[in-house]
Structure formats: C-alpha cells, structure tokens
Amino acid sequence: MPELPEVETVRRGLIPSMQGHVIMRADVNRPDLRWPFPDNMAARLTGAKVTALRRRSKYVLADLDRGETLIIHLGMSGRMTVSGDPLGQFHHDHPAAAKHDHVVFHMANGARVTFNDARRFGAMDLTQTDTLDDHWLIKPIGPEPLGNTFDETYLIKALATRNTPIKTALLDQHVVAGLGNIYVCEVLFRARINPTRKAKDLSKKRVASLVPIIRDVLTEAIAAGGSSLKDYRQADGELGYFQKAFQAYDREGHICQTPECTGSIARIVQSGRSTFYCPTCQR
Ligand SMILES: [Zn+2]
C-alpha cells in the first residue's frame, strides 16, 4: 500500500504532465471506486486547467481553475501512469486501455494520465477548493509530518494519554498524517523503541526523539522515490513505486543492522498487521 513518500513521488511525477495544463477530456469508465464518483465528474474535469498539484497526507490534490479541487487517493493498489510525455524527455506510446484503467485524463499537451486500480480501494472526489479543509476525507487528518505544526511539543501532547502501543498510535492518522506500516516500523527501529510499548509510558525525551526520525525516514524515502522517477518513467511510465532499502520492514530473521547489536529482526502481529523489530535493541 502506498504511503506518504510514494504518494509524494506520484505527485512530483505528475507535475510535468498536469500542472499548468488543461484536461482536454476525462474518461470515467465506471461509476465508482471505493465510493461513488462525484456527479458529472467527466464534464466537470473536461476543459479545466490544473493550476496546482498538491499533497495532503496520502491524497494528491489537483486544484482546477474552476474553483474545484480533484482529490485522488491511491488506496491499496491504485497506480498512475503517464504516457506521451509532453516534455519530450521520454517517449511513451499511449498503451492500449487495460482492464482496470478506471479514469484517464487526456491532457491538451499530449500527455495521457491513467488511474488503474485492480482492487478499487482508491477514491476520487471533487470539492470546492476554498472549503477543501472541511471535506470529510481531509478534515480528520492530523498534522503533516514534514510540516511546521508537527513538532516535539505537539507529539508529546498527542501521545501523553494514549493507552495504545506506540506503533498503533503512530499509525493513527489523527496523530500524524500519512504514516503507514512500513515507515512506522522503520521509525521505531531507528528510535530503538519497542513497538509494543504503551505510547503514554514513553518518556517525553523518547517521544521527542521520534520527530526528527520521522522527518528523516520520510525525507530519505521521498529522495529515493525522486531518484527513481526517471528510471520508472523510462521503463513504463508508472509513478511512485521504487526499490527501498528497509532496515526492519520485511526483514524477519535477518541480523539487526544496529551497530554492536547481536539480535535479529522478529515479526509479530499488532492490530492485524505485521510489525518488524529487533527485540534486543528496541526497548
Ligand atoms: Zn538490534
């Protein structure tokens, strides 16, 4: 499932084709994904110019010159593909439509942006830009981990009364936006915090230490995604998926990479999801 760095990579990859460009035509090939599409979606997109491509948590936001914003969520398996690159850096022939190509944006600049989602947990909606923050998908989301309101004071307060394991608390999108299973495992590994510890039992110092680690882990992943963009677009035009080197996630049984630790990575299940951590050095 894409997490914040993957979504940010998708956003950056879409900018050359979409930002500042007009949607000549939108094909909406089914009435819904996870939820029904908004009324008259194809007509509301056709002829609109994308004035800005932003991101909030795991949502890509395309502001349109008509005062609406298109909200895009990739869900579990959503993929965005660009063909016919307008900058001429790469040449992709437009591929034949595939089975799960649910929405296709034909840009006036010649680019074609396709949203493909086999499992259909993704979502798209249109809402007024000036009330976007009140949209039901956006409103409950906590602060952006790379934004200014997410800091040590905030996180200490947010976790002070949480009676859940720290891993569960960091996955809670009300606490911080965009963190998912993979990056929470990496963050707690780097912080040497045992993921089963109750959030409220951690010292303020240890909670504070999480803030720069969360920023670093996400920033490094975004950088890795950025460096992969070109390769991926040359390969098949698909955005947002790249090889990452994880230290904990999906490394059950591997030797712990923490210097001087002799432990190995274990897997447990918390709230129905796999947690990877080192029981020796994560305390
Ligand atoms: Zn270890």
Residues whose N, C-alpha, C, O or C-beta is under 5 A from the ligand:
A	BS01	ZN	C256 T258 C261 G263 C278 T280 C281
